[in-house]
Amino acid sequence: MRFLMFYRPHSPDAEAGLPPKPEYLARMNSFLAEAATSGALLATDGLKPSSQGARIRLAGERYTVIDGPFAEAKEVIAGYALMRYASKEEAIAAAKRFLEVAGDGECEIRPLYEASDFGPPSRAG
């Protein structure tokens, strides 16, 4: 199963756009190398501060664009990873290990739909 994992730090540094400290990068690179070697890591990246982003909403036929920064620090997603695990329990265990490296914060995991979730393909005829 594939899981998208979002990281929301409890530190204001993520939104400040400060570069990570070298010791943090070393720990994170080690964690990611282990995940890549095991085949669990499919993709990952850190995200720039929300002040450089925007939210786009559609209500009816009207779009609203809201430029960052976003008011609630707990809404800031600092990074994501696309991972493959055999179960939700495995993904939870990996998220706990990740938080040990990343520090205080929250990691949300969400399973992705797979083609098999929708049954066999229909045959057009």
N, C-alpha and C positions, 0 to 999 in steps of 0.2 A: 504494500500500500504506500502511496505517496502522501506526504504531509507537508503543508506549508506552515512554517513556524515563524511567528512574528515576535520581535523582541521590543518591549517597552521598558526602557531604563527608568529607575527612580532617581536618577542624577540629572541635574540641569545641564551638565556638560554636553550631553547629546544635542540639545537644542542650541547650545552656544557655538557649535561648529568647531570646537577645539579638537585638535588632532589627538588620537589616543596615545597614551604613554608607551614607550618602547617595551616595558615589561608586560603590559597588557597585550600588546600586539604579539609578543612572543608566545604567551599562553594561548591566545586565540588561534594563532597560526598552528600551534601544536594540536589543539583540539580539532581544527578543521582538517589538518593533514590526516589525523587518525580516522575521521569520518569519511574522508575521500578514499583512503586506503581500504576501508571496510566495504566500500561501495554504497554507503548510506547517503553521502552528500551528492546531490544532483546539481545544485546551484546555490549560491549565496552572495550577498553583498550588504554593505552598510549603506544607509541612506543619509543624504545630506539633510541639514536642518529644515524643518517645515517652513521656515521663513523664505526658503527658496522654492517652495512648492505652491500648489493651489488645490482646492477642492471644487469640483464642478458638479452641480446638482441640476436635475431636470424635474420639473413639476408641471405636468400637463405638457404644454409646448414651450415653456419658458425655462431657459437655462440661467443659472446663477453661478458666477465664478467668485470664489472666496480665496483671496490671496493669503498665504501664511504670513506670520506665524500663527499657529493655532493656540487658542487661549489655555486649554487644559494640558498641562505637562504630561498627565497620564495618557493622553491621546497620542503622544509622539511615538511613532514607530521608528526605531533607530536602525533596524536591520531585519533581514528575512533570510530564511534558508528553505530550500526545497529538498526534502529528505525522503528516503525510502526505508521503511521498517515493516516488519512482518505483522505488527499489531499496534494498536493505540497504546498499550502498556509499554512497549518498547520505545515509542515516540516520547511518552511521558518521562521515562528513565533518561533518555537522551536530553530532553529539555532541562531536567534537573542538573545533569552534568554540565550543560551549556551555561546555566545560571551560576554554577560554581565558578566558572571562568569569567563570565561577563560581569557578575556582581549583582547587587540589588536591582530588582526589576521584575518584570513579568514576561513570561513566554507563553504565547497562545499558539496552540496547535490546531490545525484544521485539516481533516482528510480531504483529498481531492477526489472528484468523481473519476471513475475509470470507465472505459467503454463497456465493460462487463456489467456495470451497474444498471445499464439500460436494456439488458437482455440481448438476445441474438439480433444481428442486423436483419432488417426486413428486406425482402427481395422484391424489387420493383419489376413489374412484368406486364 
